[in-house]
Amino acid sequence: EMWMLGDQVYLARVTPTVGNIDDKTKWEFYAGGHGSAAKWVAGDVSKATPLVEFANHTGCTTMTYFAGIKKYVMSINTAHGQKQTGIFITANDHLWGR
């Protein structure tokens, strides 16, 4: 099976310092909810909730905030067979899509 045929995308965040990157207790993982009700759990990836579920389509995924258009843009590159790939692009006002 190919690694580009994943099922879920998770969201994690950490303040980018040398010490924090290597310290798993500093990482926070999205645990569901939207807007001010969004939940984050520190240091426990097992409590993370998928941001996106798309069976056999979540390969290489990136997300960037574009201040000029005030949108989060997510790109998912996925495989379709041995020689073809597809790219899905979404844009939203919020990280969690709502």
C-alpha positions as CSV (number, residue, x, y, z in Angstrom):
1,E,0.0,0.0,0.0
2,M,1.1,3.5,-0.7
3,W,1.6,6.1,2.1
4,M,-0.4,8.6,0.1
5,L,-3.6,6.7,0.6
6,G,-4.2,7.8,4.2
7,D,-7.6,8.3,5.8
8,Q,-7.2,11.2,8.2
9,V,-5.4,14.5,8.8
10,Y,-4.7,15.7,12.3
11,L,-3.7,19.2,13.5
12,A,-0.9,19.9,16.0
13,R,0.7,23.1,17.2
14,V,3.7,24.2,19.2
15,T,5.5,27.5,19.9
16,P,8.5,27.1,17.6
17,T,11.5,27.1,19.8
18,V,14.4,24.5,19.8
19,G,13.4,23.2,23.2
20,N,9.6,23.0,22.4
21,I,10.0,21.1,19.1
22,D,11.7,18.2,20.9
23,D,9.4,18.3,24.0
24,K,6.3,16.2,23.4
25,T,4.6,17.8,26.4
26,K,4.7,21.2,24.7
27,W,2.7,20.0,21.6
28,E,-1.0,20.6,21.5
29,F,-3.4,18.5,19.4
30,Y,-6.8,19.5,18.0
31,A,-9.5,17.6,19.9
32,G,-12.7,18.7,18.2
33,G,-15.0,21.7,18.4
34,H,-15.3,24.9,16.4
35,G,-14.6,28.5,17.0
36,S,-14.3,29.4,20.6
37,A,-15.4,25.9,21.5
38,A,-12.4,24.3,19.8
39,K,-10.6,22.0,22.1
40,W,-6.8,21.4,22.3
41,V,-5.1,18.8,24.4
42,A,-1.4,19.1,25.4
43,G,1.1,16.3,25.1
44,D,-1.4,13.5,24.4
45,V,-1.8,12.6,20.8
46,S,-4.2,9.8,21.6
47,K,-6.8,12.4,22.4
48,A,-6.5,14.1,19.0
49,T,-9.5,14.3,16.7
50,P,-9.1,14.2,12.9
51,L,-9.5,17.6,11.2
52,V,-10.3,15.9,7.9
53,E,-11.4,12.3,7.1
54,F,-11.2,11.3,3.5
55,A,-10.7,7.5,3.1
56,N,-7.7,6.6,0.9
57,H,-7.1,10.3,-0.1
58,T,-5.0,12.0,2.6
59,G,-1.4,11.8,1.5
60,C,0.9,14.9,1.7
61,T,-1.2,17.6,3.3
62,T,-0.3,21.3,4.0
63,M,-2.2,24.2,5.4
64,T,-1.3,27.9,5.2
65,Y,-3.1,31.1,6.4
66,F,-3.2,33.7,3.6
67,A,-3.7,37.1,5.4
68,G,-4.5,38.9,2.1
69,I,-7.6,36.8,1.6
70,K,-8.1,36.0,5.3
71,K,-8.4,32.3,4.5
72,Y,-6.8,29.0,5.5
73,V,-5.9,27.1,2.4
74,M,-5.3,23.3,2.6
75,S,-3.8,21.3,-0.1
76,I,-4.0,17.5,-0.1
77,N,-1.9,15.6,-2.6
78,T,-3.1,12.0,-3.1
79,A,-2.2,9.0,-5.3
80,H,-4.6,7.5,-7.8
81,G,-2.9,4.3,-8.8
82,Q,0.8,3.9,-9.4
83,K,1.5,6.8,-11.7
84,Q,-1.2,9.4,-11.2
85,T,-1.7,11.9,-8.4
86,G,-4.5,14.3,-7.5
87,I,-4.6,17.5,-5.6
88,F,-7.5,18.7,-3.6
89,I,-7.5,22.3,-2.4
90,T,-9.9,23.8,0.2
91,A,-10.2,27.4,1.5
92,N,-12.0,28.4,4.7
93,D,-12.2,31.1,7.3
94,H,-11.3,28.7,10.1
95,L,-8.8,25.9,10.6
96,W,-11.5,23.3,11.2
97,G,-13.6,24.3,8.1
98,R,-16.6,25.8,9.7
